[in-house]
Amino acid sequence: MRHCVQRLVSALTGWTTSATAKSAIAMPAVTTVNGRLILNTFEAAVYRLSESGDAWEKVGTSQTKRMVARLVPYGSNAILVGGASRNGNIADLELLKQ
């Protein structure tokens, strides 16, 4: 399954289509860190959109596979908040270092 990402380049130029994410992305967690999109998938992979916006770089893996989680920027990193796994709801926070 492939999904493209629409991102707002600026208020002047409007929306543009970025690189297609190669992983199955059902309900990903997404945020921005240092002006770059960060995406976490249910498979636990963590991706960052390249500066040119034409590719996703795998930058890590979360410790717990989560769906319907949230990503929150935290300095130059991100915090993965809550979500659910196949075993139920997750109350833990996880720091994802860039």
N, C-alpha and C positions, 0 to 999 in steps of 0.2 A: 504494500500500500504506500503511495506517495502523496505527500501534501506540500503545497507551496505556502509560503508565508508572505502576507502583505505587510509592509512596514511603511511608516510615515517617514519620508526622507526629510522633509521640512515643510513648514506651513506654505512656503512659496512654490515648491515643486510638487507637493502632494504625495500620493501613495505610489509605491512601486512593488513589483513582485520580486522576491528574493529567491535564493536557491531552494530547490526541492529537498525536503528532508527525506533521507533514504530509509529510515526505520519506520516501523508501524507506529503511528502516533495517534493513540486514542486518548484524548483528554490530557495533553502534555501540560507540564508546568513551565511557564515562560516568564522571564523578567529581563531587565537590562542591567548590565554591570559595566561601568566605564563606557557607556554609549554603545555597547554591543549586546545583541540578543543572546540570552542563555536559555537552553531548552533541556528539560529532563523528561525522558520517556518512561513508560511503564516497564520497559526492559532494564531500567536503571542507568542507561547511558546518558551522559551529560554532553551536550553539544554547544558550541559557540559559533555564531555566524561570522564568517570572515569579514575583514574590514571592507572588502570590495562587494560583499553581499552576494557573491556567486557560489559559495560553498559553505558547508557545515564542517567544523573541525571537532572531532571528539576530544574533549578535554578532561574527561574523567568518568567515573561510575559512582552512583550513589550506593550506600550500603544496603538499602532496603528498596525493593521494587514497590512503587506506589502509583496509584492512579488517583485522579481528582485531587492531587496535592497542589500546593501553591509554592512559588518561589518568591523570595523577598530579597532585594539587594541588601548587602551588609558590607559597607566599605568596598573593597575590591573583590569581594566574594559574594556568595548567595546562601541563603538559608532555605532549606526545603522544609515546608511546614505541613504537618498532618497528612491527610489523604487516606487511602484504603489499599489493602492488599487482598489477596485471595483468602486470607485468614481473618479479615475483619478490619476495623478502623485502626489507624495509626495515630498515636498522640505525640510521638517523638519529633524533635527538631533535628535536622542534620546540616552541618556546615559543609558547603561545597566550595572548596578552595579552587581558585583559578590558577 
